[in-house]
Amino acid sequence: MGEKAILCGYYGKGNGGDEALLATLLQMLPDHVQPIVLSGNPQETYSRYGVESCDRNSAFALWEACQKADYFLWGGGSLMQDVTSWASPIYYGGVMGFAQQQGLKAIAWGQGIGPLKRPFTQWLTRKVLEGCAAVSVRDRASADLVQTWGITPVLAPDPVWALTAEPWGASWPKPTVAITLRPHATLTPQRLQTLITALQILQRETAAHLLLVPFHQGEDLALAAAIAPQLQGPVEIIQEPDPIKLKGLFQQVDLAIGMRLHSLIMAVSEGCRAVALSYDPKVSQLMATVGLPGWEMGQLPEEAGAIAQVFGETLAGAGIEDEAIAQFKTEAQWHRDLLHLVMSKTP
């Protein structure tokens, strides 16, 4: 007899990074465990992954799922942080707490915990993590925080390192450069214009074929559409909602320039060189861990030529060593090992 697990994350919201975390979690679940995904778009989630899905905003749907499930999983990502929204930890902490009250075995998987500025969200996060059978985190800062609460997590690279991609199929003229930008307060109009100028210089010097790849359709697409007409060389906007295909795209790309964390992880894990534009500590942590060139947005050079030079040097350079990439992929499987340990059918 199979068991069921409720998967809870920022799913069905059109964000390529969170969809990649869901796809990875589905690949890592033990075969005897059937998923029930809490989704912002249950029909789309069912159509894409072929798994049972229900409305993440319906209290009745959550209660109904808890009645037939054995496990409750926070899927990966920065669910418990109160910088972008205080409502996020309230929601995720609330549903985790409810599932624990219903007697489900809880697992926090692939988490980035914090920043948590408010005493209440700190208390709530600690409370629900203390009720978990197992916790895995994706960065040292999260591990240090939960260890101060007496919780020993598994620390491993972001699970998406281990996502098995589907080959993209099509290819472009070389060199191909993929750009993933997102609207953010640190991406001021002046900095955006400087980046566009840097891309124009890169195209003039290398005849690069540019791909603008919005990871969040609702947020990034309008930005990509505004940038495209300002680039004089060949440019395409690529919209790919399937994260397994989206990761495969980077097999055909020579350089990725990205703000979004998972665009960089997908690129590097598929052997693509990358330059990071960090708007968030999680991106800065990836830069430090992997050794990625780039800048925090506040430190972005004002001179477009200096930016274009780093783009060009990275494009012509060696990239991250294959052995290092293989190591990140292997260690990311520790998140899978944790699931199989907790969900083992043997007593």
C-alpha positions as a printed NumPy array, in Angstrom:
array([[  0.   ,   0.   ,   0.   ],
       [  1.449,   3.361,  -1.068],
       [  1.793,   6.407,   1.129],
       [  0.926,  10.003,   0.312],
       [  2.846,  13.226,   0.892],
       [  1.564,  16.802,   0.688],
       [  4.101,  19.027,  -1.106],
       [  3.918,  22.682,  -0.103],
       [  5.891,  25.497,  -1.752],
       [  5.456,  28.476,  -4.063],
       [  4.024,  26.182,  -6.732],
       [  1.649,  27.014,  -9.586],
       [  2.609,  30.689,  -9.466],
       [  4.546,  30.944, -12.728],
       [  8.   ,  31.13 , -11.143],
       [ 10.55 ,  28.984, -13.008],
       [ 12.796,  28.573,  -9.966],
       [ 10.03 ,  27.3  ,  -7.694],
       [  8.71 ,  25.042, -10.444],
       [ 12.233,  23.642, -10.778],
       [ 12.233,  22.874,  -7.052],
       [  8.907,  21.056,  -7.43 ],
       [ 10.169,  19.079, -10.444],
       [ 13.29 ,  18.119,  -8.47 ],
       [ 11.249,  17.084,  -5.43 ],
       [  9.015,  14.912,  -7.625],
       [ 12.136,  13.264,  -9.121],
       [ 13.549,  12.639,  -5.623],
       [ 10.426,  11.24 ,  -3.909],
       [ 10.551,   7.514,  -3.127],
       [  8.538,   5.462,  -5.63 ],
       [  6.071,   4.246,  -2.992],
       [  5.084,   7.824,  -2.015],
       [  2.338,   9.55 ,  -4.02 ],
       [  2.449,  13.377,  -4.07 ],
       [ -0.408,  15.791,  -3.44 ],
       [  0.767,  19.249,  -4.548],
       [ -0.633,  22.428,  -2.989],
       [ -0.713,  24.737,  -6.005],
       [ -1.807,  28.203,  -7.047],
       [ -2.977,  26.588, -10.296],
       [ -3.925,  22.954,  -9.572],
       [ -5.044,  22.181, -13.138],
       [ -1.776,  23.414, -14.635],
       [  0.256,  21.484, -12.036],
       [ -1.716,  18.311, -12.802],
       [ -1.323,  18.81 , -16.567],
       [  2.446,  19.414, -16.388],
       [  3.476,  16.758, -13.867],
       [  0.59 ,  14.279, -13.908],
       [  0.23 ,  14.381, -10.12 ],
       [ -2.67 ,  15.031,  -7.775],
       [ -2.966,  18.724,  -6.964],
       [ -5.267,  20.962,  -4.927],
       [ -5.814,  24.669,  -4.265],
       [ -3.159,  26.039,  -1.884],
       [ -5.579,  28.747,  -0.7  ],
       [ -8.439,  26.414,   0.217],
       [ -8.562,  25.473,   3.897],
       [-11.001,  22.671,   3.086],
       [ -8.7  ,  21.266,   0.361],
       [ -5.8  ,  21.283,   2.846],
       [ -7.886,  19.574,   5.534],
       [ -9.093,  16.979,   3.004],
       [ -5.513,  16.302,   1.847],
       [ -4.321,  15.911,   5.451],
       [ -6.933,  13.225,   6.064],
       [ -5.38 ,  10.948,   3.442],
       [ -1.688,  11.904,   3.662],
       [  1.135,  10.469,   5.761],
       [  3.74 ,  13.198,   5.236],
       [  3.874,  16.961,   4.849],
       [  6.849,  18.467,   2.96 ],
       [  7.901,  22.041,   2.663],
       [  9.357,  22.026,  -0.811],
       [ 12.562,  23.973,  -1.347],
       [ 13.146,  27.694,  -1.444],
       [ 13.018,  30.756,   0.791],
       [  9.576,  30.093,   2.24 ],
       [ 10.329,  31.232,   5.792],
       [ 11.582,  34.798,   5.334],
       [  9.844,  38.079,   6.106],
       [ 11.812,  40.505,   3.94 ],
       [  9.657,  40.386,   0.794],
       [  6.449,  39.694,   2.733],
       [  5.48 ,  39.009,   6.333],
       [  2.518,  37.008,   4.995],
       [  4.789,  34.305,   3.506],
       [  6.034,  32.794,   6.799],
       [  2.547,  33.14 ,   8.29 ],
       [  1.1  ,  31.048,   5.45 ],
       [  3.825,  28.397,   5.29 ],
       [  4.225,  28.196,   9.058],
       [  0.457,  27.978,   9.437],
       [ -0.072,  25.101,   7.015],
       [  2.971,  23.234,   8.394],
       [  1.651,  23.66 ,  11.948],
       [ -1.818,  22.484,  10.912],
       [ -0.398,  19.384,   9.205],
       [  1.645,  18.571,  12.304],
       [ -1.481,  18.901,  14.467],
       [ -3.214,  16.456,  12.115],
       [ -0.496,  13.902,  12.878],
       [  1.429,  14.033,   9.598],
       [  5.18 ,  13.412,   9.675],
       [  6.723,  16.715,   8.593],
       [  9.914,  17.365,   6.618],
       [ 11.476,  20.73 ,   5.768],
       [ 13.331,  20.064,   2.488],
       [ 15.901,  22.182,   0.655],
       [ 15.11 ,  25.276,   2.684],
       [ 16.643,  28.732,   2.723],
       [ 15.643,  30.005,   6.189],
       [ 15.552,  33.771,   6.745],
       [ 16.136,  36.599,   6.921],
       [ 13.58 ,  36.738,   9.759],
       [ 13.346,  40.283,  11.126],
       [ 10.267,  39.926,  13.322],
       [ 10.209,  38.107,  16.677],
       [  6.905,  36.403,  15.819],
       [  8.128,  34.945,  12.507],
       [ 11.313,  33.77 ,  14.234],
       [  9.226,  32.046,  16.927],
       [  6.85 ,  30.495,  14.372],
       [  9.708,  29.178,  12.218],
       [ 11.493,  27.664,  15.187],
       [  8.263,  26.096,  16.501],
       [  7.34 ,  24.295,  13.265],
       [ 10.937,  23.223,  12.551],
       [ 11.13 ,  21.689,  16.035],
       [  8.096,  19.6  ,  15.04 ],
       [  9.769,  18.246,  11.881],
       [ 11.099,  14.711,  11.587],
       [ 13.968,  16.026,   9.429],
       [ 15.29 ,  19.321,   8.058],
       [ 17.543,  19.977,   5.07 ],
       [ 18.833,  23.442,   4.148],
       [ 20.645,  24.781,   1.101],
       [ 23.071,  27.32 ,   2.582],
       [ 25.409,  27.794,   5.529],
       [ 23.515,  30.818,   6.941],
       [ 20.302,  28.758,   7.225],
       [ 22.211,  25.894,   8.861],
       [ 23.805,  28.252,  11.399],
       [ 20.437,  29.808,  12.259],
       [ 18.555,  26.553,  12.885],
       [ 21.51 ,  25.144,  14.844],
       [ 21.124,  28.025,  17.325],
       [ 17.643,  26.574,  17.917],
       [ 19.058,  23.148,  18.717],
       [ 18.081,  21.674,  15.337],
       [ 20.668,  19.722,  13.334],
       [ 19.944,  20.019,   9.594],
       [ 21.387,  18.327,   6.542],
       [ 23.31 ,  21.039,   4.671],
       [ 23.54 ,  20.479,   0.912],
       [ 23.559,  22.589,  -2.268],
       [ 20.203,  23.734,  -3.671],
       [ 18.263,  20.656,  -4.88 ],
       [ 17.948,  22.067,  -8.428],
       [ 21.632,  21.221,  -8.988],
       [ 20.423,  17.611,  -9.164],
       [ 17.383,  18.183, -11.424],
       [ 17.597,  15.93 , -14.493],
       [ 17.064,  18.173, -17.523],
       [ 15.397,  17.391, -20.832],
       [ 17.598,  18.298, -23.822],
       [ 16.361,  21.494, -25.466],
       [ 16.608,  20.2  , -29.023],
       [ 17.041,  23.446, -30.955],
       [ 20.36 ,  25.261, -31.046],
       [ 21.421,  28.808, -31.898],
       [ 24.417,  30.407, -33.592],
       [ 27.451,  30.568, -31.33 ],
       [ 28.044,  32.289, -29.075],
       [ 24.598,  32.244, -27.465],
       [ 24.079,  34.352, -24.346],
       [ 21.035,  33.96 , -22.078],
       [ 19.953,  36.877, -19.879],
       [ 17.576,  36.527, -16.931],
       [ 16.669,  39.82 , -15.278],
       [ 13.901,  40.518, -12.784],
       [ 12.274,  43.754, -11.641],
       [ 13.799,  44.84 ,  -8.322],
       [ 14.489,  48.057,  -6.443],
       [ 18.244,  47.533,  -6.96 ],
       [ 17.778,  47.353, -10.742],
       [ 17.294,  51.099, -11.145],
       [ 16.496,  52.569, -14.583],
       [ 20.084,  53.85 , -14.758],
       [ 21.599,  50.43 , -13.958],
       [ 19.266,  48.749, -16.435],
       [ 20.365,  51.147, -19.155],
       [ 24.022,  50.49 , -18.289],
       [ 23.431,  46.721, -18.584],
       [ 21.683,  47.179, -21.938],
       [ 24.641,  49.225, -23.194],
       [ 27.021,  46.498, -21.951],
       [ 25.01 ,  43.894, -23.896],
       [ 25.17 ,  46.087, -27.014],
       [ 28.973,  46.217, -26.657],
       [ 29.126,  42.438, -26.135],
       [ 27.086,  41.864, -29.297],
       [ 29.283,  44.222, -31.341],
       [ 32.458,  42.498, -30.174],
       [ 31.326,  38.844, -30.317],
       [ 28.259,  38.774, -32.647],
       [ 26.456,  37.028, -29.789],
       [ 22.94 ,  35.668, -30.227],
       [ 21.002,  36.923, -27.195],
       [ 18.175,  35.075, -25.45 ],
       [ 16.053,  36.968, -22.926],
       [ 14.681,  34.29 , -20.602],
       [ 11.957,  35.48 , -18.197],
       [ 11.809,  33.047, -15.268],
       [  8.654,  34.537, -13.77 ],
       [  6.11 ,  35.216, -16.489],
       [  4.148,  37.701, -14.384],
       [  7.191,  39.717, -13.309],
       [ 10.005,  39.256, -15.826],
       [  8.264,  39.126, -19.212],
       [  7.433,  42.85 , -19.434],
       [ 11.053,  43.684, -18.585],
       [ 12.353,  41.364, -21.311],
       [  9.907,  42.895, -23.802],
       [ 11.166,  46.387, -22.925],
       [ 14.845,  45.392, -23.347],
       [ 14.585,  43.453, -26.631],
       [ 13.989,  46.44 , -29.006],
       [ 17.055,  48.212, -27.586],
       [ 19.451,  45.437, -28.652],
       [ 20.737,  45.866, -32.208],
       [ 21.891,  42.288, -32.838],
       [ 19.867,  39.054, -32.975],
       [ 17.676,  38.641, -29.877],
       [ 14.837,  36.314, -28.869],
       [ 12.521,  36.137, -25.86 ],
       [ 12.234,  32.517, -24.685],
       [  9.201,  31.583, -22.578],
       [  9.405,  28.015, -21.244],
       [  7.085,  27.088, -18.359],
       [  8.418,  23.516, -18.013],
       [ 11.435,  23.687, -15.665],
       [ 12.895,  20.41 , -16.943],
       [ 13.051,  21.835, -20.483],
       [ 14.133,  25.227, -19.159],
       [ 17.175,  23.67 , -17.516],
       [ 17.934,  21.815, -20.749],
       [ 18.022,  25.138, -22.617],
       [ 21.298,  26.007, -20.869],
       [ 22.988,  23.027, -22.542],
       [ 22.82 ,  25.127, -25.734],
       [ 23.998,  28.395, -24.118],
       [ 27.595,  29.634, -23.897],
       [ 27.097,  32.352, -21.258],
       [ 24.294,  33.032, -18.776],
       [ 23.891,  36.464, -17.193],
       [ 21.415,  36.206, -14.356],
       [ 19.783,  37.867, -11.394],
       [ 17.561,  34.931, -10.483],
       [ 19.189,  32.272,  -8.318],
       [ 17.867,  29.264, -10.194],
       [ 18.791,  30.639, -13.617],
       [ 22.403,  30.615, -12.414],
       [ 22.165,  27.171, -10.779],
       [ 20.568,  25.69 , -13.908],
       [ 23.216,  27.273, -16.127],
       [ 26.281,  26.215, -14.133],
       [ 24.968,  22.701, -13.48 ],
       [ 24.543,  22.209, -17.25 ],
       [ 28.126,  23.327, -17.896],
       [ 27.334,  26.89 , -18.989],
       [ 29.573,  29.822, -17.956],
       [ 27.741,  32.421, -15.868],
       [ 27.909,  35.978, -14.524],
       [ 25.757,  36.808, -11.489],
       [ 23.933,  40.067, -10.776],
       [ 22.996,  39.732,  -7.121],
       [ 19.892,  41.41 ,  -5.704],
       [ 19.615,  39.075,  -2.696],
       [ 21.91 ,  37.365,  -0.132],
       [ 21.036,  33.947,  -1.585],
       [ 22.571,  34.958,  -4.937],
       [ 25.633,  36.423,  -3.208],
       [ 26.036,  33.132,  -1.283],
       [ 25.964,  31.197,  -4.57 ],
       [ 28.591,  33.53 ,  -6.057],
       [ 30.883,  32.934,  -3.072],
       [ 30.298,  29.173,  -2.943],
       [ 30.748,  28.469,  -6.647],
       [ 33.217,  31.243,  -7.453],
       [ 30.993,  33.033,  -9.962],
       [ 32.077,  36.366, -11.414],
       [ 29.637,  39.245, -11.131],
       [ 28.477,  41.998,  -8.812],
       [ 25.995,  42.804,  -6.121],
       [ 23.623,  45.221,  -7.834],
       [ 24.628,  48.082,  -5.546],
       [ 28.253,  47.611,  -6.665],
       [ 27.524,  47.381, -10.395],
       [ 30.097,  49.454, -12.339],
       [ 28.725,  52.675, -13.794],
       [ 30.839,  52.204, -16.913],
       [ 29.15 ,  49.813, -19.375],
       [ 32.496,  48.949, -20.938],
       [ 33.783,  47.508, -17.653],
       [ 30.706,  45.274, -17.412],
       [ 30.989,  44.184, -21.051],
       [ 34.644,  43.307, -20.478],
       [ 33.71 ,  40.861, -17.684],
       [ 30.941,  39.405, -19.874],
       [ 33.448,  38.897, -22.716],
       [ 36.209,  37.474, -20.509],
       [ 33.779,  35.012, -18.887],
       [ 32.457,  33.968, -22.302],
       [ 35.998,  33.275, -23.482],
       [ 37.103,  31.687, -20.196],
       [ 37.121,  28.141, -18.897],
       [ 34.067,  28.279, -16.618],
       [ 33.587,  26.161, -13.497],
       [ 35.534,  22.884, -13.519],
       [ 33.572,  19.737, -14.353],
       [ 34.732,  18.078, -11.12 ],
       [ 33.315,  20.929,  -9.042],
       [ 29.971,  20.802, -10.871],
       [ 29.812,  17.027, -10.36 ],
       [ 30.483,  17.537,  -6.654],
       [ 27.63 ,  20.045,  -6.293],
       [ 25.277,  17.662,  -8.106],
       [ 26.331,  14.735,  -5.902],
       [ 25.931,  16.707,  -2.682],
       [ 22.526,  18.029,  -3.807],
       [ 21.378,  14.391,  -3.792],
       [ 21.708,  14.467,   0.001],
       [ 18.258,  16.093,  -0.007],
       [ 17.005,  12.946,  -1.765],
       [ 18.801,  10.695,   0.691],
       [ 17.046,  12.454,   3.579],
       [ 13.622,  11.83 ,   2.014],
       [ 14.366,   8.157,   1.462],
       [ 15.659,   7.775,   5.02 ],
       [ 12.575,   9.35 ,   6.641],
       [ 10.098,   7.725,   4.236],
       [ 11.666,   4.271,   4.295],
       [  9.078,   1.489,   4.451],
       [ 11.262,  -0.578,   6.751],
       [ 10.506,   0.03 ,  10.442]])
